[in-house]
C-alpha cells in the first residue's frame, strides 16, 4: 500500500503529534508499505528516511501561507504525491494546509484520513473556542466530514469529538508506540548520576511539555502540600515549552520556598529519559487534556506507577490496567495519591508490573499496525 502523511512541521519541540507521525510512518514502512511524509519543515525527521526498504521517504515543499495556500511549486509537489498514493493521512484539524490538501485529495479522488489528536476534546474546544468554532464552520467541518475516517485514539476522544463532524465517520485506533527502547531497560543509575538524584529520597517525576494545560502548577502546589504534611520526597520536572509559563513555575517554586524539593531538569531524551522514568517512584501528570499521552505508556513501560486525571482520553484503559490512579486535577488529590503510594512499596511494585505488562500487550506494535492497515484499506474500499 502507498501511504502519504502530510504534516507541516516535523519538530519534536511541537509536542506529541510530531512523535506520533514519526512513529506511525516508521511502523508502516517497516510493515512493508511504501510511505512518504510531506512537510515544509523536516528538521527532526529521522536521518534514515531515504525511502529505502523499511524506511519512509521524506518529501519537502515550500512553506505555505498563513492561510494554508500553497505556491504553484509546492502544490505541484503535493499533487504528485497525492496522485501516487492509495491513501493520504492528515494530522490535526487546525493545520490550515490540511484544508488545501484535503481539497486536492477530493479533486484527485484519493481517500484521506484525518487524525484529530485530541484537539476536538471538550477542554481543547473551551480554549479560544469562538475562533475554533468559526474555523470549523468555515472549512474544518468539510475537511472532517469528507474524510474517509476521522481517526481517534480512544473511545473517549470519539465520544467528545463527534459533535463537531456529525456527518463524518470516526474510527478508533490507538497510537503506534515504539516499544523497542523499553524492552531492555538501562536501569536508574544513569539518570541518578546525570541529574544528581539521591536514591534514598522518594522521587515524583513529571515529564512532558511545560504548558499550563499539563498542570505543572498543580504538581508544585502538591509538593508544598506534601512538605507541610511531613512527607519526604522530591519532585522532578523534565521538559521544555511555554517560556512564560515556565518562568511562572520557577517563580511559584521560589515563592513557596520549594527549591530544595522541586527541580526543573529541562529537556531529557534518549536513554537518559528511560533511566529517569526508572529512577522515579511515581510518575504524575496533572493534565487538563491529553489525547493519548505518550509519556504515560513510557513511564508504565519502565515499571513506574502513574497518577493522572480524566483529562487523558485513554484514562479508562489506564485505570483498568491496574497501573494508574485517576484522580481529580487538584493539588490535594495529587498529594494524597502520591503520599499513599510512597508508603506502600508492595502496591507500587504491583502497579509497576501491571503497567509494563499492559503496555507490552495492548500497545504491541504489530497488532496496532494491523489496525491501521485495516483502516487504510477500508478508506480506499
Buried (B, 14 or more C-beta within 10 A) or exposed (E): BBBBBBBBBBBBEBBBBBBBBBBBBBBBBBBEBBBBBBBBBBEBBBEEBEBEEEBBBBBBBEBBEEEBEBEEEBBEBBBEBBEEBBBBBBBBBBBBBBBBBBBBBBEEEBBBBBBBBBBBBEBBBEEEEEEBBEBBEEBBBBBBBBBBBBBBBBBBBBBBBBEBBEEBBBBBBBBBBBBEBBEEBBEBEBBBEBBEBEEEEBBBBBBBBBBBBBBBBBBBBBBBBBBEEEBEBBBBBBBBBBEEBBEBBBEBBEEBEBEEBBBBBEBBEEBBBBBBBBBBBBBBBBBBBBBBBBBBBBBBBBBBBBBBBBBBBBBBBBBEBBBBBBBBBBBEBBBBBBBBBBEEEEEBEBBBBBBBBBBBEBBEBEEBBEBBBEBBEBBEE
